[in-house]
Amino acid sequence: MKSRLRLALLRRAVGMGPRWSATARSGEVVALATRGVDALDGYFAKYLPQLILASVVPVVVVVTILGSDAISAVTILATVPLVVLFMVLVGMASERRRRRRWNALARLAHHFLDVVAGLPTLKVFGRARVQVAALEQTTDDYRRETLVALRVAFLSAFVLELFATLSVALIAVGIGLRLVAGELDLRTGLFVLVLAPEAYLPLRQLGAQFHAAEEGMGAAEQAFAIVDAPEPPTGRRTDVPDLRVACLYVEDVTVRQPERGLLAPWRASLSVRAGEVVALAGPSGAGKTTLLAVIAGLLPPDEGRVWLGSGAGRVALDELDPAAWRGRVAWVAQDAYLFAATLAENVRLGAPDAPDAVVRAAFAAVGLGELDPATVLGERGAGLSSGQRRRVAIARAIVRDAPLVLLDEPTAGLDEASEQQVLAAVRDLARSERRAVILVAHRPAALALADRVVRLDWRVDAGVPGDPDAGPSSQADPPGPTAGPVPVHAVA
């Protein structure tokens, strides 16, 4: 059960897409997938078996005693529900504490992960000790919640024991009085007195196991909230048009950014075909990276569509199977992720069967011919400079041999010579290998490489998108019949 839940949790976390992952706290998801799922041991191995025993054993004991002493059986039937009622009340009271304790643990995990990831920056700016104090505060919050949970568990166990002891004492007093009066024989009295505590024992142990399983149940609630979340709608078509002969059109795409209260991008339109380079420009926050995510099929637009092909044979991107479409896309993000593996393995991420000669040629094309492909990198590409990591990611896109290449500021952080070499490699991708290239660019050299420059814009999300008073939509620069984006309806 733990393996199935963990696998389902990770699949859904990946399948929810970048918008969900941007708002989810990674430390909490990690805590759920590790300690949270492991805490279900107490639930499955202890609480559930004890729950079955607590449901069966008291009934069997009462039925057994009923044949010997009906008065004692009725006494058990009258007192057992009181114990159950108290257990329910304890569960209701401890649920809030359980949630607070798990939330405190999740905050601690997220805060610790965030501090470790940003430790170099914190050290440079002299803020590491401040974060140590914040971690101590978060840890102290978790300690206090744990102690409160333990206090509730101990007190409830004490009260359950008291209830069970008083109930058995009540039965014993009744047996003693009837023995003195001669209404009950000694053998039957001893039989009932020995068997009666067994009716309460499973309930007492159930209360103890309930507290032992609380952390697992709290984690399971959080995990199922993710697993049961509705999946983003996806297409099923696998017949992806060949972008080396078909065009890609973006028609009036708008994406809402609820955390910023913006529409970014707003009414973005462009077209690109094999052999062309289209640059996305505009102010920071205009949605350039977001538009690349839309084109890559990672983020559904709130308005507008992306089309492949033209005329009667055109296909909407949201009708395609995501895996089939992404197999035709090579994407270089702003902060490209490199794994703790060799350089060659990182470059072969999108093309595992790429020959060594192709890998070396890709390294040479981006100016990394002096690096040994067998060099082992640390996590996140430790061992390389930021510029080298970016060029390794571009080499990975070259080796992938995808007809559509998406580059998010490929020359940021590069010196002039490296920038020229990377731009030459991008130009060769488009011209010689007939690939369609869409790149986000701010620097003049990258903009000069493009066949067309599409400027994106954003608008405040203050009502109906597309309000005529909101301002102009994205527009191509320079103007002209062949410079701007080609509308889908015009092609159709």
C-alpha positions, 0 to 999 in steps of 0.5 A: 500500500505504501509503494502504491500510494508513493508511486501515485503521489509522485505520478500526480505531482509530475502530471499536475504540470508547472503551474501546480508545481510553482505553487506547491511547496516542494519540501512538503511533497518530499516530506509526504513521499518519504516520512509521511508515507512511511508513517502509514506503518502504524496505521496498516500494521497496528491500527487497522488490525486492532480496529478489527479486534475492537469490533469483534472481541467485545461482541464475542465476549458479551455473547459468551457471558450472556449464556452464563450471567445476563446481568454482567452481559448487560453491564458490559453492553451499557459501559462499552459504548461509553468507552467508544464515545470517549474515544470518538471525542478524543479523536475529534479533539486530537484531529486539529492537533494532528493537522497542526503537527503535520503542518509544522513538520511540512513547514520545517521540511520546506524551510530546511530544503529552501535554506540548503538550496540557497545556502551559497547566496545566503553566505555571500550576503551574510544572511546564513545566521539569520536563517539558522535562527528561523530554522530554530524557531520552526523546529521549536514550533514542531517540538511544541506541537509534538509535545502537545500531541503526546500530552493528549495521547497520554491523558486519553490513554489514562482516561480510557484505562480509568473507564475500563477499570471502573467498568470492570469494578462495577461488574465485580461489585455486582458479582460479589453482591450476588455471590453473598446473596447466593444468587450466583455460584462461585464458578460462574462468578470467577468465569465472568470476572476473568472474561469481562476485562477482555471486552475492554482490552481491545478498545484500550489498545485501539486508543493507543494505536490510534495515536500511534497512527495519527501522523500516518493518517494526517500524511495520508489525507494530504497525499490523497488531496494531491492524488485525487486532484482533477487531472489537467485535460490532455489530448489523445492524438498521436499523429503529430504533424511534421514540423519540418513541412508544417507550420506552428501557429500561436493564436491570441494566447492569454494566460492568467497569472492569479498570484500576480493579478495579470494576463501575461502573455496577453493575446500573443500571436506568432507563426514559425516554420522549419528553418526560421528563428522567431524571437520573443521580446518584451518587458520582464513579466510579459509572459515570454517564458510562460508562452514557451511553456504553453507551446511545449504543452506544459501549460494550458492557455486560458484563452487562444490556441496553438495550432499545427499545420494549416487548412483542413489538416490543421491540428490543435495542440490540446488535441495531441497526446502530450508525450507524443508532442514533447517528443518533437520539442527540445527546450532549454530553460532559463535555469537548465537542470543538470544531473549528477552524472557525466557530461555525456549522460546529461547531453544524451538526456533527450536522445539516449542512443546518440553516438559519441561523435554526435555528442562531441560535435554538439559540444564543439558547436557551443564552444565546449570542445575542450571538455571531456564528455566523461567528466562527472558533474555534481548535483545541479551541474556542480563543477561547471560555471553558469555559462558552461551549464547553459551551453551544455543545455543547448548541446542537449537540445542540438543532440535531441534532433527535435524539429522545434527548439525552444530557447529561453535566453540562451545567451544570458550570462555569456561573454561576447565570444561565447555568445557569438558561438552559441548564436552561430550554432542556433543559426545552423540549427535553423538553416542547415538542419531545418528546425523551427526555433523560438527564442526569448531574447533581450540582447541585441545580438540574439534579436538580430539573429531572428527572422522576426521579433514578436513583442509580448505584452501583459495586462492587468486582470481586471475583468474581461480579457480583450477589452478594447481599452486594455491596449494593443496585443502582441505585435511583430517588429518590424512591420510588414506583410511577412514580418508579423505573425500569420493568423490561423484564419488567414491561412485557413 
